[in-house]
């Protein structure tokens, strides 16, 4: 049976770190998601911050200039991609596919750990000379790995549809997950916060395109009766981590 013939059986939200961001210091969760199929295939959506952030006293984060944007709060090895998977009894090598919503630092940081897996992202994002990382700093090269690039909405398996949502970055990707009679729209940073559409997508590379992508996602979510999980919604920060569906 190929992945395309498999069906999503379980969705886990992963706590990949709390981050205080902006002048008002709103606290957000940087989540990842583990998707498991009925055949036992494990798919990881986003990889969180670099593991070095949890082990070197924040020296790596300071070197990357992350303090100009905000501050990680109590980031531990358990909140790295490897640590979060271990809490579920899994190793990095158990992941056969990695979906990258986009290549900012809190999504791409542990990607080098998954070079054994097929990495799925949009062709636009992969066309960047290096992951976008953070600001002008691009210290991470694209790892040598098998890449599958998408140019349109794609059904990865039964219950997992990936949807290009440009705006936050030119190659951003969101996901609609359907399982157990319910649907979950994982917007990632296509809709950072519930209030972002009203605020005009000020964090997006292209606010006009971001607004169009968000409207499309919200329409799809409404038609599917899907619960909407935003990329970094403060009200979800304390309840989303380690949640499971169904």
C-alpha positions in Angstrom: 0.0 0.0 0.0 1.4 3.4 -1.0 1.1 6.5 1.2 -1.6 7.8 -1.1 -3.8 4.8 -0.3 -3.4 5.2 3.5 -5.8 7.1 5.7 -5.1 9.5 8.6 -5.8 7.8 11.9 -4.4 10.2 14.5 -3.2 13.8 14.8 -1.0 15.0 17.6 -0.1 18.6 18.3 3.5 19.0 19.5 4.8 21.6 21.9 7.8 23.0 20.2 8.3 26.0 22.5 6.7 29.0 24.0 7.8 32.4 22.7 7.2 35.9 23.9 7.0 38.2 20.9 6.5 41.9 20.2 6.5 45.0 22.4 3.5 43.8 24.3 5.1 40.4 24.8 2.2 38.2 23.7 3.0 34.6 24.5 2.6 32.2 21.6 3.1 28.4 21.1 5.3 27.3 18.3 3.6 24.0 17.4 4.4 21.1 15.2 2.1 18.2 14.3 2.5 14.5 14.0 0.1 12.8 11.6 -0.1 9.0 11.8 -1.9 6.9 9.2 -3.8 3.6 9.6 -0.7 1.8 8.2 1.5 3.3 10.9 3.3 5.9 8.8 4.4 8.9 10.7 4.4 12.3 9.1 5.8 15.4 10.8 4.4 18.9 10.0 7.1 21.4 10.8 10.2 20.8 12.9 10.5 23.7 15.4 13.5 25.6 16.5 17.1 24.4 16.2 18.0 21.9 18.9 21.0 24.0 19.9 18.6 26.5 21.4 17.8 24.0 24.1 21.4 23.1 25.0 23.7 26.1 24.8 22.2 28.6 27.1 20.6 30.6 24.2 23.9 31.5 22.7 22.8 30.1 19.3 19.5 32.1 19.5 21.4 35.3 20.3 23.8 34.6 17.5 20.9 34.3 15.1 19.5 37.6 16.4 16.3 36.1 17.7 16.3 38.5 20.7 15.4 41.3 18.2 12.1 39.6 17.7 11.3 38.1 21.1 12.4 35.5 23.6 12.0 31.8 24.0 10.6 30.9 27.5 12.0 27.9 29.2 12.9 26.1 26.0 14.0 22.5 26.9 15.2 19.5 25.0 11.6 18.1 25.4 10.4 20.9 23.2 12.7 20.1 20.3 11.3 18.0 17.5 13.3 15.0 18.7 12.2 15.5 22.3 8.6 16.0 21.5 8.6 12.8 19.4 10.3 11.0 22.3 7.4 11.9 24.5 5.2 9.9 22.1 7.6 7.0 22.1 9.0 7.8 18.7 12.5 8.4 17.4 13.5 10.8 14.6 14.0 7.8 12.4 10.4 6.8 12.8 9.4 9.8 10.6 9.1 8.9 7.0 7.8 12.3 5.7 8.3 15.9 6.8 5.9 18.6 5.6 7.3 22.1 5.8 4.7 24.8 6.0 7.5 27.3 5.3 11.1 27.8 6.2 11.2 30.4 9.0 13.3 29.4 12.0 10.6 28.1 14.2 9.5 25.7 11.5 12.7 24.6 9.8 15.2 24.5 12.7 15.4 20.8 13.2 15.1 19.9 9.5 18.7 18.6 9.3 17.7 15.7 11.6 15.3 14.4 9.0 17.4 13.9 5.9 16.3 10.2 5.8 12.7 11.3 5.2 11.0 12.7 2.2 10.6 16.5 2.7 7.4 17.9 1.2 7.1 21.7 0.6 6.1 24.1 -2.2 8.3 24.5 -5.2 8.4 28.2 -4.5 9.8 27.8 -0.9 12.3 25.2 -2.1 13.5 27.6 -4.8 14.9 29.9 -2.1 18.8 29.7 -2.1 18.5 28.7 1.6 15.7 28.5 4.2 14.3 31.9 5.0 15.2 31.3 8.7 15.0 34.8 10.3 15.5 38.3 8.8 18.5 38.7 6.6 20.3 35.8 8.5 20.3 32.6 6.6 22.9 30.4 8.2 21.2 27.0 7.4 21.6 25.5 3.9 19.0 23.2 2.5 19.9 19.7 3.8 20.8 17.0 1.3 17.6 15.0 1.2 14.7 13.8 -1.0 12.4 16.8 -1.7 8.9 16.6 -3.1 7.8 20.0 -4.3 4.2 21.0 -4.8 2.7 23.7 -7.1 -1.0 23.1 -6.3 -3.3 21.7 -3.7 -2.4 18.0 -3.3 -4.0 15.0 -1.5 -1.1 13.3 0.2 -3.2 10.5 1.6 -6.9 10.0 2.6 -7.6 12.8 5.1 -4.5 14.9 4.4 -4.7 17.7 1.8 -2.0 20.3 1.5 -2.9 23.7 0.2 -0.5 26.4 -1.0 -1.3 29.6 0.8 1.2 32.3 -0.3 1.5 35.6 1.5 3.2 35.1 4.8 6.0 33.7 2.6 5.7 33.3 -1.1 5.8 29.5 -0.8 3.7 29.0 2.4 1.7 25.8 2.8 -1.3 24.9 5.0 -3.1 21.6 5.6 -6.6 20.2 6.0 -6.7 17.1 8.1 -9.8 14.9 8.2 -10.1 12.0 10.6 -12.6 10.3 12.8 -15.5 12.2 11.4 -14.0 15.6 12.1 -11.8 18.0 10.2 -9.0 20.3 11.4 -7.6 23.2 9.4 -3.9 23.7 10.2 -3.4 27.2 8.8 0.3 27.5 10.0 1.3 31.1 9.5 -1.1 31.7 6.7 -3.2 32.9 9.6 -0.9 33.6 12.4 -3.6 34.7 14.9 -7.4 34.9 14.8 -7.2 38.7 14.7 -4.7 38.8 11.8 -7.3 39.2 9.0 -8.7 42.2 10.8 -5.2 43.6 11.4 -4.2 43.3 7.7 -1.5 40.6 7.9 1.2 43.0 8.9 3.7 40.1 9.5 3.3 38.8 5.9 5.7 39.3 3.1 2.8 40.1 0.8 -0.2 41.2 2.9 -2.6 41.4 0.0 -1.8 37.8 -1.1 -2.0 36.7 2.5 -5.5 38.1 2.8 -6.6 36.1 -0.2 -5.0 32.9 1.1 -6.6 33.4 4.5 -10.0 34.0 3.0 -9.7 30.8 0.9 -8.7 28.8 4.0 -11.5 30.1 6.1 -14.0 29.3 3.3 -12.7 25.8 3.0 -12.8 25.3 6.8 -16.4 26.6 6.9 -17.5 24.2 4.1 -15.7 21.3 5.8 -16.9 22.2 9.3 -13.3 22.2 10.3 -11.8 23.4 13.6 -9.3 26.1 12.8 -5.9 25.9 14.4 -3.9 29.1 13.8 -0.1 29.3 13.5 0.5 31.2 16.7 -2.8 32.1 18.4 -2.1 33.2 22.0 -5.4 31.8 23.3 -4.4 28.4 21.9 -0.9 28.5 23.4 -1.8 26.9 26.7 -4.3 24.3 25.4 -2.9 23.1 22.1 0.4 21.5 23.0 0.1 17.7 23.1 -3.5 17.7 22.1 -4.7 14.8 20.0 -7.5 14.1 17.5 -9.7 12.2 17.4 
